[in-house]
């Protein structure tokens, strides 16, 4: 983790804030909802921009009591699909269930 606060944007998504705080995505959205319903008394500080929620970096640092330790990667690593193995063919069966002789 880096301690350079300038590495974070001024406004984080709720998912990015969850990664910085090392909490789950669902817990972060629950805390954001709590912030909105209590009028900012409790929860994760968020602002609404259109239909999106953003967490101000300054409010997050104030909540944590100082500069944030930033994870090296805020985004999940890209998943590369494995190569497909050829399917094995099952032997053909006669009607009585015995294999056919080639």
Secondary structure as a PSIPRED ss2 file (coil, helix, strand):
# PSIPRED VFORMAT (PSIPRED V4.0)

   1 X C   1.000  0.000  0.000
   2 X E   0.000  0.000  1.000
   3 X C   1.000  0.000  0.000
   4 X C   1.000  0.000  0.000
   5 X H   0.000  1.000  0.000
   6 X H   0.000  1.000  0.000
   7 X H   0.000  1.000  0.000
   8 X C   1.000  0.000  0.000
   9 X C   1.000  0.000  0.000
  10 X C   1.000  0.000  0.000
  11 X E   0.000  0.000  1.000
  12 X E   0.000  0.000  1.000
  13 X C   1.000  0.000  0.000
  14 X H   0.000  1.000  0.000
  15 X H   0.000  1.000  0.000
  16 X H   0.000  1.000  0.000
  17 X H   0.000  1.000  0.000
  18 X H   0.000  1.000  0.000
  19 X H   0.000  1.000  0.000
  20 X H   0.000  1.000  0.000
  21 X H   0.000  1.000  0.000
  22 X C   1.000  0.000  0.000
  23 X C   1.000  0.000  0.000
  24 X C   1.000  0.000  0.000
  25 X H   0.000  1.000  0.000
  26 X H   0.000  1.000  0.000
  27 X H   0.000  1.000  0.000
  28 X H   0.000  1.000  0.000
  29 X H   0.000  1.000  0.000
  30 X H   0.000  1.000  0.000
  31 X H   0.000  1.000  0.000
  32 X H   0.000  1.000  0.000
  33 X H   0.000  1.000  0.000
  34 X H   0.000  1.000  0.000
  35 X H   0.000  1.000  0.000
  36 X H   0.000  1.000  0.000
  37 X H   0.000  1.000  0.000
  38 X C   1.000  0.000  0.000
  39 X C   1.000  0.000  0.000
  40 X C   1.000  0.000  0.000
  41 X C   1.000  0.000  0.000
  42 X C   1.000  0.000  0.000
  43 X C   1.000  0.000  0.000
  44 X C   1.000  0.000  0.000
  45 X C   1.000  0.000  0.000
  46 X C   1.000  0.000  0.000
  47 X E   0.000  0.000  1.000
  48 X E   0.000  0.000  1.000
  49 X E   0.000  0.000  1.000
  50 X C   1.000  0.000  0.000
  51 X C   1.000  0.000  0.000
  52 X E   0.000  0.000  1.000
  53 X E   0.000  0.000  1.000
  54 X E   0.000  0.000  1.000
  55 X E   0.000  0.000  1.000
  56 X E   0.000  0.000  1.000
  57 X H   0.000  1.000  0.000
  58 X H   0.000  1.000  0.000
  59 X H   0.000  1.000  0.000
  60 X H   0.000  1.000  0.000
  61 X H   0.000  1.000  0.000
  62 X H   0.000  1.000  0.000
  63 X H   0.000  1.000  0.000
  64 X H   0.000  1.000  0.000
  65 X C   1.000  0.000  0.000
  66 X C   1.000  0.000  0.000
  67 X C   1.000  0.000  0.000
  68 X C   1.000  0.000  0.000
  69 X C   1.000  0.000  0.000
  70 X E   0.000  0.000  1.000
  71 X C   1.000  0.000  0.000
  72 X C   1.000  0.000  0.000
  73 X C   1.000  0.000  0.000
  74 X C   1.000  0.000  0.000
  75 X C   1.000  0.000  0.000
  76 X C   1.000  0.000  0.000
  77 X C   1.000  0.000  0.000
  78 X C   1.000  0.000  0.000
  79 X C   1.000  0.000  0.000
  80 X C   1.000  0.000  0.000
  81 X C   1.000  0.000  0.000
  82 X C   1.000  0.000  0.000
  83 X C   1.000  0.000  0.000
  84 X C   1.000  0.000  0.000
  85 X C   1.000  0.000  0.000
  86 X C   1.000  0.000  0.000
  87 X C   1.000  0.000  0.000
  88 X C   1.000  0.000  0.000
  89 X C   1.000  0.000  0.000
  90 X C   1.000  0.000  0.000
  91 X C   1.000  0.000  0.000
  92 X C   1.000  0.000  0.000
  93 X E   0.000  0.000  1.000
  94 X C   1.000  0.000  0.000
  95 X C   1.000  0.000  0.000
  96 X C   1.000  0.000  0.000
  97 X C   1.000  0.000  0.000
  98 X C   1.000  0.000  0.000
  99 X E   0.000  0.000  1.000
 100 X C   1.000  0.000  0.000
 101 X C   1.000  0.000  0.000
 102 X C   1.000  0.000  0.000
